[in-house]
Amino acid sequence: MYRYYIEDKNHVPPFNEPASELTIGTRPLKLHHAELITAVFGTNIELGGVMESTRELTMVQGEAIVYRDNLWFDQEFLEAFVKQARASRRACQAAFSANDRAYKTYVVPLAQDIEYTVGPNGQPIYLLQLWYFPDGYTQDITPIVISSEEHEIGFYSVPDFMTMEQGDLTHFAPMRAVMSIESWVHVYFASIIFSNFARAGRLDRKIETSVFTSLRLLWRAVLEQKQILHASGAVEIGSNCAIDPSAIITGPAKIGNNVSIGAGAIIDNCTIGDNVTIDAGCALFQSTVANNCFLPFRAALYMTSLMENVIVAQNTCLQMCAIGRNSFIGAGSTFTDFNLLAQKPIRASDRDGRLREVGQIVLGAGVGHNCRIGSGMVIFPGRMIESDVVLLASSQRRVIEYNVTYEESDHHFVTGGDVHQRFYPRLGERIEPIEDTW
């Protein structure tokens, strides 16, 4: 059994890095692929080769799985595709229905690496860059349509006078998830909607359909004298963690190793990586925090994804955001998620810098790697702050109304700002070395 992948060298804005290097959830996408394929196919799988484009599919030999390395998928999706493909005994390509609510809502907006076509039965579908070949390459490839089997979950109740849509806002949590990572919005959707929400949707469905699951959760709760979603049946905690007894953790949740959670912290349906510190009074809802992050007291995350080594200072609120690694968000900053002019839909930049609607009434902002955001900043919905940017709060710039590029970074215009190094240039650009002054 072989695996091949097509190397996607496009940079994902605002991170200025290929998707394979980005952290989706708590794992870099490249590592996620390796671990997932091993889990599905076992250790008896070899790397057949690395391709630059689909034109090189002809090099595929033997039984093989082939994927573009910016394509994120979960184990449930891969297993469903491989099972149907092997049963067909034909070369197959993964696809989804254009009418699938979860995929249509989250995968299609801003995406360019999925192909709209019509399936053999006349059904409109999107083709994904994921293939299975039972015996080497062949031109005769059959699309396999994988349903998300989405589960609708309410997450936000907005008064009628404030929005174009009335009543509760909902997300479609898929039982099987896939995402072409081409924008920070896709990082957000994959890390939050297709991970945390999907996990909650799967648990809801298990409770609805399995008496055994319901009894197991109830039994764990009785033994531990906790509510069902607070007990270990719904909350997974790693080793060597220090959790204050007054902290409230609601499942389904997953907490890594060496995590410290302070007094009065609230964690609801979150994924926490290793070596994370969450101080007293922090509130995290449906969020993902990767390894080595630090949240001082009273920091708040709502449906937000943090990559590694991020610091979110006290009294800061991030809503529906994706934050790159090694970034700092200053105290008292607010990332808003709702357009006050409700009739104006939220737009975000795609991979080519074009503003396009994302189909969401509420959405936060994307911050690149190695950014420094000063205290008291206000960032509008859908905006991007490019990697290596420094923003200093001032009377001239405290509210971020537009995307901020590296050239607009404040460190270019203040004395001593040259100490801030650039680590993530755009594709094709070079980093100018900093001269030693000593």
N, C-alpha and C positions, 0 to 999 in steps of 0.2 A: 504494500500500500504506500502510495506517495502523496505528498502535498506540494503544490506549487502555489506561488502567489505573485500577483502583478503588483509591482512596486509603484505606489502613487506618490509622486514627488511634489505635487501641488501643496502649497502652504495653506493652512486653515487660518483665516483671519479671526481674531486679531493676534493669534499666537505666533504667527510666522514660523510654523513648524509643520511637517507632514502629519497627517492624522495618526499614523502608526506610532508616533512618538508621544502622542497626547494621552493623558490619563482619563479614561472613561470609568466612572465609578471610583474605585480605589486601585485600579491596575492600569499600567500603560497598555495601549491597544495591542502592540506587538506581543507582549507577554500574555495578554488575555487570549489571543489567537493560539499561541503555543499550548497553553494550559487546557483550553477548551478542546482542541483537536486531539490532544492526548487523552482527555476524559472520554471522548466519544469513540475514538478509534483504537485506544490503547497505545502502548509504547512501541508497538511494532509498525511504526510509520516513519518514512524517511523523507527528507526534503529533496524533492526532485529537481527544483531549480527556481530561479527568480526571473520574472519576465518584466519587460518594459511596457508592453501593451498587449491587447487581445490578439494582435497579429501573430504572436508567438505561441498561441495555444497549440499549434501543430507539434510542438516539442513534447507534449504530454505523452507519457508511456505508461502501460499497465493500468491497474486500478488506481484512480487518483481523485483527490479533491483539489479544486482550484478556486482561489478567491482573490479579489482586489484587497490590498491591505488597509484600505480606509473603510472597509465594510465591517461594522460591528454587528454581531449577532449573539444571542444567548444560546445556552445548551439546548433548550427546548426547541428552538427554531432549527438548529443544525440537525438534531436527532430526527425531527419530523421530515426534513428534506432528504436526508440520507436514507431513511427507512423507505420512503416512497420511491426514491431514485433506484435503490438497489432492487426493490420489488419489480420495477419496470424492466430491469436488465438492459437499459438503454442509456446513452449519454443524455444528461439532463441539466437544465439551468433553472435556478431558483427564481420564482416570480411571486407577485402578489396581485390580488384583484384591485383594479382601480376604484372599486366601490367599498373596499375594506375600510371601515371607519377609522381604525387606529392608524393604519399605514397612510391612508389618504390625508389624515390630519397632521401627522408628525414627520413622515418620511419624505413626502412629495415636496413640501415647500422648501425653496432654496437649493434643491438637489439638482445636479447635472449628470451624475454618474448612474442614473437609472433610466431605462429606455421604455417609453410608452409604445405599446403595440397591441395587436389583437390576437388572442389565443386561438388554438385550433377549433374551439367550439364557438368562436365569435365573441367571446368575452373580452372586454378591454382589460389589459393587464400591464404591469410594469415589470420589466426584466431586471434582475439583480446580477451583479458580477460575481456569481458563485455557481460553480459547475461541479458535476460529478461525472467521471468517465469510468465505465466498468473495465474497458480494455483499450486504453490509449485514445488518442484524439480521433474524432469523426465529425464531419460536417452535419450529420443528421442529429440535431440536438432537440430534445423535447422539453418544453417549459413545464415545471412542476409548480403549481399555485399553492402556496402555503397560507392558510388562514390564520389571522392573529387570534381568533376566538376572543375578541376583546370583551372586557368587563367594565361597564360604565360606573365610575365612582365620582361622587360629588366632592368638591374640594373648596368651594368658595361660594358664599351667598352674598349677592350684590343687590342692593335696593333697586327697584325698577327704574327710578328716575336717574340712575347713574350710568346706565349702560344700554347699548343697543339691544342686548338680549336680556330677557327677563328671567327672574328666578335664579336657581342655583347654577353655577358654572360646573362643568363636569370634565373629567379626563377619561380617555378610553384606555384602560390598562390591558395590555395584550398578554395572553397566555404564552405566546411565542413572539419574540421581538427581533427586529433587524433595523439597522440604520446606516445610511451612507454618510460618513462624517465629513462634511464639507464646510461647516460654519460653526461658530460657537453655539448657535441655536441647536444644532444637532448634538453637540456635546451635552447641552442641558437636557434635551429630550431623552437621550440615551441614558444619562446618569440618573435622572429623576423619574420621568414618566415611564420609561421602558425598564427601569430597574426597581426603584422603591415602590412606585404605584403598581407595577406588574406583580411584585412580590405580595403586596396586599391583596390584589385581585385574585391571585392563585390561592391565598389562604382563605379568602371569602368563599371561593368556589369549592374548596375542599370541605369547608365547614357545611356548606349547603348540600353537598352530595355524599359526604362520608360520615356515617355515624361514628366510626372508629376514631376519625380525626377529632370530632367534637368531644368525645368521651376522653380522649388522651389529653387534650387541652384542659378540660375541666378537672381531670384527675391531678395534673400538675399544679393547677391553681389551688386546689383543695390542700394538697400536701404542703405547699409553700405559703398558704394563707394569704394569697394575693388575688387580685382580679385576673381574669383569663389572659388579657393582652399584656399584663405586667409580669406574668410568670415565665419560667424558662422555656415553656413550650412555644412561646412566641418571641422570646428575646434570647438571642445567642450572644454570649459574652466570652471573650478570649481569656487568656491566662495573665496573671500578674496585673490585674486591674484594681485601681483604687476608686471606689464609687461611694460617695457620701450617702448615708441612709436616707437623707431627705430628698435626694434626687429622684425624679419621676421619669421612668423609662417605659414607654408604651410600644408594644410590638405591632406588627412584625418589625424587628430591628436586629441589626448585626453590629457588634462592637468587637474590635480587634484586640490585640495584645498590648499590654503596657499602657493602657488608657487611664487617664485620671479625670474624674467627673466630680465637680465641686458641689457644695451645698445648694439646694434649691434649684438645680439645673433641671430643665425639662427637655426630654428627647423623645420625639414621637415619630415612629416609622422612619428611622434614619439608618444609614450605613456609615460606620465610623472605622477608619483604618487603624494602623498600629501607631503607638507612641504619640497619641493625640492628647492634648490637655484642654479640657473644657472647664473653665472656672465657675465660681458661684454665680447663680442667677442667670446663666445663659439659657437661651430658648432656641431649640432646633426642631423644626417641623419638616418632615418629608425631605430631608437634605442628605447630601453625601459629603463626607469629609475624608480626604485621603491622608496618607501617612504624614506624621510629624507636623501637623498643624497646631496652632495655638490660638485659643479664643479666650481672652481675658474676661473679666466679670461683665455680665449683662450684655454681651454680644448676642445678636439675634440673626438666625438664618431661617428663611422660609422658602422651601423648595429651591435650594441653591446648592451648587456643586463647587467644592474647593479642591484643587489639585494639591500636590505635595508642598509642604513647608510654607503654607500661607498663614499670616497673622491677621486676624480681624479684631481690631481694638475695641475697647469698652464702649457701650452705648451705640454701637453701629448696627444698622439694620440692612440686610441684603435680601431682596425678594426676587426669586426666579432668575438667578444670575449664574454665570459660569466664570470662575476665577482661575487664572493660570498659576503655575507653580512659582514659588519664591516671591510672592507678591505681598504687599502690606497695605491694609485698608485702615486709614486713620480713625481715631475716636470720633463718635458723633456723626459719622457720615451716613447718608441714606440713599439707597438705590431704589428708586420708585418703580412701580410695575403697572401703572394704570394711566392712560391718557385722560386728562381732565376734560378734553373735548371728545366726548364719547363717540361722536360720529366719525372721528378720524381714526382709522385702523392703524395698529402698530406695524411698522415696517423695520426690517433689518437688512444689513448688507450681505449679499451672497459672496461666493469665492472670488468673483470678478469685480467686486465693489459696487454692484448695482443694488439699489434699494428695492426690496420686494416685500410684499405682504407675507406674514408668517401664519396668518389664520388664527391668531390668538388675541383675545381681548386684553389679557394681562400678560406682561413679559418684562423681565428686568434687563440687565445689561451684561456685556461680555468684557472681561478685563484680561489682558494678555499676561505673559510671564514677566517676572522681574519688574513689576510696576510698583510705584510708591504713590499712594493716594493720601493726600493730607487730610487733616481733621476738618470736620464740618462741611464736607462736600455733598452736593446733591446731584445725582446722576439720573437723567431722564430715561424712560423705557426704550429698549431696542438699541441703545447706543453701544459703541465699541471704543475701548481704550487700548491702543496698540501696545505690544510688548515693549518693555524698557522705558515706558513713559513715567515721568514724575509730574504730579499735579500738586501745586501748593495753593492752598486756599488764600484768596486775596479779594479785594474789592472789585478787581477786574474780572476774576474768574472764580466763582464759588459754585455756580450752577452749570453743569455740563449738558448743553443742549444739542451738541453735534458730536460726531465721531472725532476722536483725538488721535492724531498720528504722531509718530516718533519725532518728526520735525517740529511739532507744536509743543513738545515736552518742555516744562518750565525749567528743567535743569540746564537748558541751553542759554537761559537768559538771566541767571543769577550767579553771583560771585561764588566760586568754588564748585559749581555744578559739574565741572568736568570730571570729578571723581566718580560720577555715576557711569558705569560701564554699560555698553550695549552688547548683549549676548545673543539676541535673536533678530538678526537682520532679515529683510525680505528676501524672497527667492531671487537669486542672481546678484544680490548686493554683497559687498565685502565689509568686514569690520576693520576700521582703521585702528591700528595698535595705539594704545595710550603710552606716551612717553614717560619714562621714570623721571621724577623731579628731584630725587635725592642724589 
